[in-house]
Structure formats: structure tokens, C-alpha cells
């Protein structure tokens, strides 16, 4: 049996069972970031993401955009837990013939977005490789009271997204997106979502992670799902790499948020459906999967 | 200009200059692990290592040995700072045709050595790739009073290694070595080395990092350098992947250590030379470099 037969999530499920985990770990594999003990009031968050030439990018793309993307994906995951990113290490594999300018471009892009979000790059590893491959591991911290996982969705909760979806790869927005750190921090400070994650594999697939974790179902108001220009509903549901926040709020808080944003212009969160108690109500659309 | 022209350390030096670093960072790029703020009495350590198929291993090697190695390399680096490893995340790139059994073998090997040294694997990323590539990021912690960097070597200090060197790749020991965590913790608790690191690129090259960091020179007692069976002095000096500890102790402590180990059988540390104030006294031997 090879890994394309078991699929990405089958593989992750299988591997998660065989790795060592101890009681110190608040939350391990299965959320946007791991949650670890830290101080009296805070948890440490820990996350990694890898991108590979020919799979996630080509060398014809601007090097800075490639570096920017891998760091931004990690920042987006820390934001989705309600936290603030802090320190990163970077592993990079490079063909010997790689132009120095290309490598510098990658670090320029990583450095720019890191600086913008208060992240220090504190270490790394360089290695020879056949294709360019970059892996970033990022730490973050979150006040215990602000931690949000995928697991807290309750029946009747409203479902929100932080921006329009679909067409991210076609438009190039997957390289230039802004991690929704400000929005996520606003939410945890003022509304404390029940469940939250970022949309990386597509709304339908990612919402199903929230439903599975909360043992709930959902009904989507499909006409309310905000779509990027030119994106079909199918694309908004199924394409990945949007990196918008997907979260749930109890009805009273949802209405409070709607009232707040009717008066403010800082952020806008789109209500797109409601959590139900019927676990059979899931969302069907083909999501991105690696294998 | 491409990266093979500037070389691995040239590249690292160049990149280190352009990444964001803030005042919170105790020590960034340039030691075995980054040193970060943590609790009142402890620092957080943060480290990453990547291994690539065709560069560090082939798929004909036992999968468990490959997984074991990448985790053990990281543990060795945390040990070399005087710390204890705690939590790891793993990024893995895999061709779609990879046998499930091979991936499980990699995780078995990583899991076994992680468990042995008290490390929990708390998260990861899986991605499609042309060749198998594994990146591990590892956290650790160290009591502030036990932290040892590469930078503390002083003239007249003795230089020690924790075991015989050379022939690691030929003998397969680079896959099966035991990280010297117990030895490192014994040292920081009882003797507090001035400088310490693990030997990954070869004794000569790695010692030069200590000399450069401490702005000192060294004289090696070449006949005292412990060598593995069949390894020449040149191989003991120049080959990498030994993963023994290399450290310095002031003369009084060095003699105390020698006295201690004449009476004990727990560990043995080999004195191999002495630090000098003449910075021109460096060690010449070709070390491993990636580019």
C-alpha cells in the first residue's frame, strides 16, 4: 500500500497514533498548532509548514513571494489559535546551482512578513537538495483565556468567515495574502469564538474538521458565502489557500458582532451558516489534498 | 553567483544578517540552538534540522534508522547547549508512490528515540515532494545557570571530546549514535564547561567555530585524539557525523574531571588539547560542507 491510497488525512491519523505524547501536552496533532505548557497565564503554540518546489511553487515565481508565503502560512495558523507569533526557525534545502540572489530573495520575503508580525528568525539549517524545499517552524504564545481550538462549536452557533473565498491560486493571492492576526486577536479579546481555524484546504473540508472535532453538523447559507471576483460557489467551497479565518460564535455573541460591525469599519466578518446538532449534516465539496 | 561559490557558511552568514531579530532573543543564529526567554530560571532552546533523500540517506537504508537519525541530531544539539529536549514538530515531504510501510518506519524510528529522551512529537506537516525530505524542529529547556554556548573558551582551558571520532559514515554509526544528553547534563551540573558543541561537521571544523566565537586559538595533542577502529587521524579530524560533545574546561576543573573519571566508570571524556591566546593557532583539516 502506498500513501496515495490511504490519503493525506488517513496518513496523518495513522502517524498521530504512533508518536510519543505525554501529559504535559495540552493539545498535540490535529489543530492549527500544538498547545504546550508555558507560563502561569499563557500557553506556548508550536507549528510547522513545509513548501516544495514543483508542488507549491516554481522557481519562476518571485523568490520573495515564496519566502513570504511559507512564513505567512505559519503566522496564519498561530493567529487561528488566538495567539501571537514570536520566534521561527527555517530549514532550507537547495540545489547547489541555486542562484544566491534567489536564496536571498526567499529570506527577504520571509524576513519582511516576519518583521511585520513581530516574529524573529532565530535559527535554521541549510542542506543540499534536488529541489528547493523550505520548512518553517514557528512558536507563538496565547493567553490561556484566549486560546481557541477547532473543538468548541455548539449547535445554534453561527459560522463566520473573515473574507471572500475562492480563486486564490489563479489570482496569485495565495502568495500575497495577509495573515488575519489582527482580526483573530480582536475576536479572542472581544468575542471569544467557540471554534476557529484558518482556511487552507478549502472552506468545505476545513469546516468538516470543526464539525468532526465538535461532534456537530452545519447548514451553510450558500448565497451568503462571500466569493472573490470570478470565483464560483464550488471554488469558494472547494479551493484552498484562502487563509481567511473560519470561526463559530453563540447566537447572542454573533448578533453582538453583527451590531458592532454595522457601526465600525475596522474588520468585516461574514456570517455563512449555522451549527446544528445533526452530525450527518456535513458539507460536501472536494477539498485540496496532497496525496 | 550561485550558492556553491559562496559555500554553506558564507550563505548562513549572509542570511543571518538579513533576518529579523529582536532584543528578546538571548542567542540567535550561530550556535547549536537558539536561546529564547522562558521562565524566571530557565531558557527555551529551539533548533531545526533537515535531511534529504539522496543527500543524507537513500531509500535502501532502514526507514527507522532514517527517522531515528534526524530526531537524534536535533536532540544532540539541545544537549550541546546543556539543555533537556521537550517537544518536536515534524515536516515531511513524500513522493506519492512512497510505501506506507516506509513512512511508518520513519515515524517508528523518530518516535523511539524521542520517547527514549523524553520528547513528545506534537505536530507536523505532510506534503507531496519529488524526494523524501524530513525536517524536525525541536524545543528544549535549560536552567539559566547551566546554559553553555560555543562562546566561552578561555586561554589555558583544556579541550575534551566525549568519545572516539572518525569513520561514522562508513561504519553506519551516523544512523545509530546515541545523543550525549546524559554526558552533557552531567557536565553542566558538575563542571559547567566554558564552551560546548556537538561534532557534526568534523572535529577540526567544529573546533574552529569555538575558537572563532571565543577569539582564541588551540593546540591539539593529536596523539590523544580518540579514534574509532580503522579511522585515521585525518578522518578523526575531518569527517563529520560523530555527534560526540566537544567542550572546554578551565585547568582546575579539567584536572578535577580527570580525577573523577579515574575513579568512576559512568562516562569517559578524552582531553585532546588546550586553548591558547594566539588566534592564529587554528586546526586545519577539510570539514564537511553542503555546497
Interface residues (C-beta under 8 A of the other chain):
Chain A: X1 X2 X3 X4 X5 X6 X8 X11 X12 X14 X15 X18 X19 X20 X21 X22 X24 X25 X28 X29 X33 X34 X36 X39 X46 X47 X48 X49 X50 X51 X52 X54 X55 X56 X86 X87 X89 X90 X91 X92 X93 X94 X96 X97 X98 X99 X100 X101 X103 X104 X107 X108 X110 X111 X114 X115 X118 X119 X120 X121 X122 X123 X124 X125 X126 X127 X128 X129 X130 X131 X133 X135 X137 X139 X290 X291
Chain B: X1 X2 X3 X4 X5 X6 X8 X11 X12 X14 X15 X18 X19 X20 X21 X22 X24 X25 X28 X29 X33 X34 X36 X39 X46 X47 X48 X49 X50 X51 X52 X54 X55 X56 X86 X87 X89 X90 X91 X92 X93 X94 X96 X97 X98 X99 X100 X101 X103 X104 X107 X108 X110 X111 X114 X115 X118 X119 X120 X121 X122 X123 X124 X125 X126 X127 X128 X129 X130 X131 X133 X135 X137 X139 X290 X291
